[in-house]
Each structure stands twice: as structure tokens, then as C-alpha cells.
């Protein structure tokens, strides 16, 4: 069975509404998608790190409950598990404050076995941070050598805008490794000062990677490949929280690749109909997660969408 292997941070998200805490849920951008895929019956693994403390235990227990192995999670004895405060506004979009205390030695883990046509998911600041670059490259080199599909969610927040130039070489290197790149309009505004998806594709992405999905919040999705450009509308939704929306769009796209048996060698020849089905999975996963305070798809939704 094909595997999905994610690498990224684990964090405890404490959600605030009207300045009062309303929920505490394990999170992390790639982590949220991996949990959803585990719930939907995918064979998943996750490479990460957490502290030897109560928050770390909550996260490890949550992974086990959702069918995600903890074999590749480094539990560090010094430092503390990271926590984020997510303040939801009237549209239920979040503004974040992060609290992190990592040790000097990071991500001291053995890498999992990767087979041809497995899917490796990377993303967010974790995929470009200098402290972890060697580990990220080790995984990407292994994935490329084995013939896995590499899915890169840029997820470049405004908090790192001032680091964009310093991190550019790592961002472009990730573009080069990637088979599919997904980002939001905000990501590219933060990195390049460009908000137009087609311009981003032509000037920044196409040279490195031929497949690009650009999301625009609850507005629309733009797909750009060598052979086609297409806009997908997003149906209006009464949201509870949008915290995991993008992460679960990624999970849905990866779910679609598995469900429709799309392998690495198939990517160049995908038809419009193939992409329609894959993007629809992304939309379905994303819509479901917006209906609750959870960062991942509901267990009921997962049961009806099992692989």
C-alpha cells in the first residue's frame, strides 16, 4: 500500500473566540493534513519533534488515536513543546501568536523507508528554516531517488515576511524538488509581492515545477499546468473556524492522488477531468474542516470517504 509521509511541526493550538479560550487541539500545518489522511484510511507516517511534557504527551496520544505512527517523532528532553494561540475574528479566520522553546539539537530521528509512488508532504516555515535544512534535504533527496511524489505547500506567513530574501534559496530549492506546489495568494504576496496566480506561475514556479495550485481563501482556486489553466469556484460556507482549511485542502488533493491511483509517472498526462476529481477532493476536505473547531476532518466524514 502506498504511504504518505509528512514532515513538519507539532503544536498545541489554543483557539480564542471573543478573547476567551474555546478549544485546544493538536496542530501543525502538515500534521493537520496527515491526521485527516490517517482518519480516511491512508497509510501515513509523520516526521517531527515534541517536548517530553504534558503537551507533548497530548500530541503523541492524538497521533496514535488517529492511526499515525510516532516512530519518527523526536521527543526532546530539554525545551518545551510549542504552543500557538489562535484568535478567531468575526469571519472565523485566525491571527496567531506562537510560543516555541526548541533545544539546540533538532529532529534527531531516523528517516522512514520511502517507496516509489509514495507521497511526501512538506510545507510551511518548517520546510525552509535554516536549523532544519539538512534534515529536510535528506528527506527530499531520498524521496526523489526513490521516485516518490513530493507535494509542497508553501504556507509562508506574514510573520516571516522580513526573512523572505534570506530564505529564497531554500524556497526555490523546494520548488525544484516538488512535483506539485500549492500556495495561497497571501503566501506569494508575502514572498514575492505578487498576488496574481498566473503571474506567480509564469515568473516564479513554472521553470522549477510544472504543476501549481493557488488558493484564494473562500474565493476561488486557480490550477496552472503545462497544458491547462483553470479556475475552480469555491461554494459559500458558514464557517466555524478556518484554521485547518488550507492544510486539509492539501490532504484532500493527496487523498485524490491515492483514490484515483495517480502515480508519479502519470502526473504529466493528467487530463482536465483527472484534475477536476483531485481538486474536488481538496475542496471537500477543506469545507468539512471549516465546520468545526477541529484542525482535521471529522471522523464521520472520514468514514464516508475511506480509501
C-alpha positions as CSV (number, residue, x, y, z in Angstrom):
1,X,0.0,0.0,0.0
2,X,1.3,3.5,-0.9
3,X,2.4,5.6,2.0
4,X,2.1,9.3,2.8
5,X,5.0,10.7,4.8
6,X,4.8,14.2,6.2
7,X,7.5,16.3,7.9
8,X,6.6,19.3,9.9
9,X,6.0,20.8,13.3
10,X,3.6,19.6,16.0
11,X,2.0,22.3,18.1
12,X,-0.9,22.7,20.5
13,X,-3.4,25.2,19.1
14,X,-5.4,27.1,21.7
15,X,-8.3,28.8,20.0
16,X,-9.8,32.0,21.3
17,X,-13.2,33.5,20.4
18,X,-14.1,36.9,21.8
19,X,-10.8,36.8,23.7
20,X,-11.9,33.6,25.6
21,X,-10.2,30.2,25.0
22,X,-12.8,27.8,23.4
23,X,-10.7,24.8,22.4
24,X,-7.2,23.2,22.5
25,X,-6.4,21.0,19.6
26,X,-3.1,19.4,18.4
27,X,-2.0,21.0,15.2
28,X,0.8,22.0,12.8
29,X,0.3,22.6,9.1
30,X,1.5,19.3,7.6
31,X,0.4,17.5,10.8
32,X,-3.3,18.5,10.3
33,X,-3.4,17.0,6.8
34,X,-1.6,13.8,7.9
35,X,-4.2,13.3,10.7
36,X,-7.0,13.7,8.2
37,X,-5.4,11.2,5.8
38,X,-4.9,8.8,8.7
39,X,-8.6,9.1,9.6
40,X,-9.5,8.5,6.0
41,X,-7.6,5.2,5.9
42,X,-4.3,6.2,4.3
43,X,-1.1,4.6,5.3
44,X,0.6,7.6,7.0
45,X,3.8,8.5,8.8
46,X,5.0,11.7,10.3
47,X,8.5,13.0,11.0
48,X,8.5,15.6,13.8
49,X,9.6,16.6,17.3
50,X,8.0,17.4,20.5
51,X,8.9,18.0,24.2
52,X,8.9,15.5,27.0
53,X,6.0,17.2,28.7
54,X,2.2,17.2,29.1
55,X,1.7,19.0,25.7
56,X,4.0,16.5,24.0
57,X,2.1,13.6,25.5
58,X,-1.3,15.0,24.3
59,X,0.2,15.2,20.8
60,X,1.7,11.7,20.8
61,X,-1.6,10.2,22.1
62,X,-3.6,12.1,19.5
63,X,-1.3,10.7,16.7
64,X,-1.8,7.1,18.0
65,X,-5.6,7.6,18.2
66,X,-5.7,8.6,14.6
67,X,-3.6,5.8,13.1
68,X,-0.4,7.9,12.7
69,X,2.9,6.2,13.8
70,X,5.0,8.1,16.4
71,X,8.2,6.1,15.4
72,X,9.7,9.1,13.6
73,X,8.9,11.7,16.3
74,X,11.9,13.0,18.3
75,X,10.9,13.6,21.9
76,X,13.4,16.1,23.2
77,X,14.3,16.2,26.9
78,X,15.2,19.9,27.0
79,X,13.0,22.7,25.9
80,X,9.2,22.7,25.8
81,X,6.5,21.6,23.3
82,X,5.4,24.5,21.1
83,X,2.1,26.2,21.7
84,X,0.1,28.6,19.5
85,X,-2.7,31.0,20.4
86,X,-5.2,31.4,17.5
87,X,-7.5,34.4,17.9
88,X,-10.6,33.9,15.6
89,X,-12.2,37.1,14.2
90,X,-15.8,37.6,13.1
91,X,-15.1,35.6,9.9
92,X,-13.5,32.9,11.9
93,X,-10.1,33.5,10.3
94,X,-7.2,33.2,12.8
95,X,-4.5,35.5,13.9
96,X,-1.6,33.6,15.6
97,X,0.8,34.1,18.4
98,X,3.5,31.3,18.7
99,X,5.4,30.2,21.8
100,X,8.4,28.0,21.0
101,X,11.4,26.7,23.0
102,X,13.3,24.2,21.0
103,X,16.6,22.6,22.1
104,X,19.8,23.1,20.1
105,X,19.8,19.6,18.6
106,X,16.7,19.4,16.4
107,X,14.9,16.5,14.7
108,X,17.2,13.7,15.9
109,X,15.2,10.9,14.1
110,X,15.7,8.1,11.7
111,X,14.0,8.6,8.3
112,X,11.3,6.2,7.3
113,X,11.5,3.9,4.3
114,X,10.2,5.5,1.1
115,X,9.0,3.5,-1.9
116,X,8.2,4.6,-5.5
117,X,4.9,6.5,-5.8
118,X,4.7,7.2,-2.0
119,X,3.8,10.8,-1.4
120,X,6.0,13.1,0.7
121,X,4.4,16.2,2.1
122,X,6.4,19.3,3.2
123,X,5.4,22.8,3.9
124,X,5.4,26.0,6.0
125,X,8.3,27.6,7.7
126,X,9.5,24.2,8.8
127,X,10.4,23.3,5.2
128,X,12.8,26.3,4.9
129,X,14.1,27.1,8.4
130,X,17.9,27.0,8.4
131,X,18.1,25.0,11.6
132,X,16.4,22.0,9.8
133,X,17.5,22.4,6.2
134,X,19.9,19.4,6.2
135,X,17.2,17.1,7.5
136,X,14.6,18.4,5.0
137,X,17.1,17.9,2.2
138,X,17.9,14.4,3.4
139,X,14.2,13.5,3.1
140,X,13.7,15.2,-0.3
141,X,16.8,13.6,-1.8
142,X,15.6,10.2,-0.6
143,X,12.1,10.8,-1.9
144,X,13.5,11.9,-5.3
145,X,15.9,9.0,-5.5
146,X,13.0,6.5,-4.7
147,X,10.6,8.0,-7.2
148,X,8.1,9.4,-4.7
149,X,5.7,12.3,-5.4
150,X,6.7,15.4,-3.5
151,X,3.9,17.8,-2.5
152,X,5.0,21.3,-1.3
153,X,2.6,23.6,0.5
154,X,4.4,27.0,0.6
155,X,2.3,28.4,3.6
156,X,4.6,31.4,4.0
157,X,3.1,33.6,6.8
158,X,3.4,37.3,7.1
159,X,5.3,36.8,10.4
160,X,8.3,35.6,8.2
161,X,7.9,38.3,5.5
162,X,11.1,40.1,6.6
163,X,13.0,36.8,6.1
164,X,11.8,36.2,2.5
165,X,15.0,37.3,0.9
166,X,17.2,35.3,3.3
167,X,15.1,32.1,2.8
168,X,14.6,32.5,-1.0
169,X,17.3,30.0,-2.0
170,X,15.6,27.3,0.2
171,X,12.2,28.2,-1.2
172,X,13.4,27.8,-4.8
173,X,15.2,24.6,-4.0
174,X,11.9,23.2,-2.6
175,X,10.2,24.3,-5.8
176,X,12.8,22.3,-7.8
177,X,12.2,19.2,-5.7
178,X,8.4,19.5,-5.8
179,X,6.1,17.6,-8.2
180,X,3.1,19.7,-7.1
181,X,3.2,23.2,-5.5
182,X,0.3,24.6,-3.6
183,X,0.2,28.1,-2.1
184,X,-2.3,30.9,-1.3
185,X,-2.4,34.3,-2.8
186,X,-1.2,35.7,0.6
187,X,1.9,33.4,0.6
188,X,3.1,34.8,-2.7
189,X,2.3,38.4,-1.6
190,X,4.5,37.8,1.4
191,X,7.3,36.2,-0.5
192,X,7.4,38.0,-3.8
193,X,4.9,40.9,-3.6
194,X,2.8,39.3,-6.4
195,X,-0.8,38.4,-5.9
196,X,-1.8,37.2,-9.4
197,X,-1.7,33.4,-9.6
198,X,-0.9,33.3,-13.3
199,X,2.0,35.8,-12.9
200,X,3.4,33.8,-10.0
201,X,3.3,30.6,-12.1
202,X,4.9,32.2,-15.1
203,X,7.6,34.2,-13.3
204,X,8.4,32.1,-10.2
205,X,7.2,28.5,-10.5
206,X,6.9,27.1,-14.0
207,X,10.7,26.9,-14.5
208,X,11.0,24.6,-11.5
209,X,7.7,22.7,-11.3
210,X,5.0,22.4,-13.9
211,X,2.1,21.9,-11.6
212,X,0.7,24.7,-9.4
213,X,-2.4,25.1,-7.3
214,X,-3.2,28.6,-5.9
215,X,-5.9,29.1,-3.4
216,X,-7.6,32.4,-2.5
217,X,-9.3,31.8,0.8
218,X,-13.0,31.1,0.4
219,X,-13.0,32.8,-3.1
220,X,-11.6,30.5,-5.8
221,X,-8.8,28.1,-6.8
222,X,-6.5,28.5,-9.8
223,X,-4.8,25.5,-11.4
224,X,-1.8,26.0,-13.7
225,X,0.0,23.2,-15.5
226,X,1.9,23.0,-18.8
227,X,-1.2,22.1,-20.7
228,X,-4.0,24.0,-18.9
229,X,-5.1,26.8,-16.7
230,X,-8.4,26.6,-14.9
231,X,-10.4,28.4,-12.2
232,X,-12.5,26.5,-9.7
233,X,-15.2,28.3,-7.7
234,X,-15.5,27.7,-4.0
235,X,-19.0,27.3,-2.7
236,X,-20.0,29.8,0.1
237,X,-19.8,28.3,3.5
238,X,-20.9,29.2,7.1
239,X,-17.6,28.5,8.8
240,X,-16.9,27.7,12.5
241,X,-13.1,28.0,12.1
242,X,-10.8,28.3,9.0
243,X,-7.6,27.2,11.0
244,X,-7.2,23.9,9.1
245,X,-8.7,24.9,5.7
246,X,-5.5,25.0,3.6
247,X,-3.9,22.1,5.4
248,X,-6.9,19.9,4.7
249,X,-7.2,21.1,1.1
250,X,-3.7,19.6,0.8
251,X,-4.8,16.4,2.4
252,X,-7.8,16.2,0.0
253,X,-5.5,16.6,-3.0
254,X,-3.2,13.9,-1.7
255,X,-6.3,11.7,-0.9
256,X,-7.4,12.3,-4.6
257,X,-4.0,11.1,-5.9
258,X,-4.3,7.9,-3.9
259,X,-8.0,7.4,-4.6
260,X,-7.6,7.7,-8.3
261,X,-4.4,5.8,-8.3
262,X,-2.3,8.6,-9.8
263,X,1.4,7.7,-9.8
264,X,4.4,9.9,-10.3
265,X,4.7,8.9,-14.0
266,X,1.0,9.8,-14.6
267,X,1.4,13.5,-13.5
268,X,2.5,14.9,-16.9
269,X,-0.5,13.3,-18.6
270,X,-3.4,14.2,-16.2
271,X,-6.5,15.4,-18.1
272,X,-8.8,18.2,-17.1
273,X,-11.2,15.5,-15.8
274,X,-8.5,14.0,-13.6
275,X,-7.6,17.4,-12.1
276,X,-11.3,18.1,-11.6
277,X,-11.7,15.0,-9.4
278,X,-8.5,15.7,-7.4
279,X,-9.3,19.4,-6.8
280,X,-12.9,18.3,-5.7
281,X,-11.4,16.1,-3.0
282,X,-9.3,19.1,-1.8
283,X,-12.5,21.3,-1.7
284,X,-14.5,18.6,0.2
285,X,-11.8,18.1,2.8
286,X,-11.3,21.8,3.3
287,X,-15.1,22.5,3.5
288,X,-15.5,19.8,6.2
289,X,-12.8,21.1,8.5
290,X,-14.3,24.6,8.4
291,X,-17.5,23.2,10.0
292,X,-15.8,22.6,13.4
293,X,-13.1,23.8,15.8
294,X,-11.0,20.7,14.9
295,X,-7.9,21.1,12.7
296,X,-8.7,17.9,10.7
297,X,-11.7,16.3,9.0
298,X,-14.4,14.8,11.2
299,X,-14.4,11.1,11.9
300,X,-17.9,10.9,10.4
301,X,-16.7,12.5,7.1
302,X,-13.6,10.2,7.2
303,X,-15.8,7.1,7.4
304,X,-17.7,8.1,4.3
305,X,-14.5,9.0,2.4
306,X,-12.3,6.0,3.3
307,X,-9.8,4.8,0.8
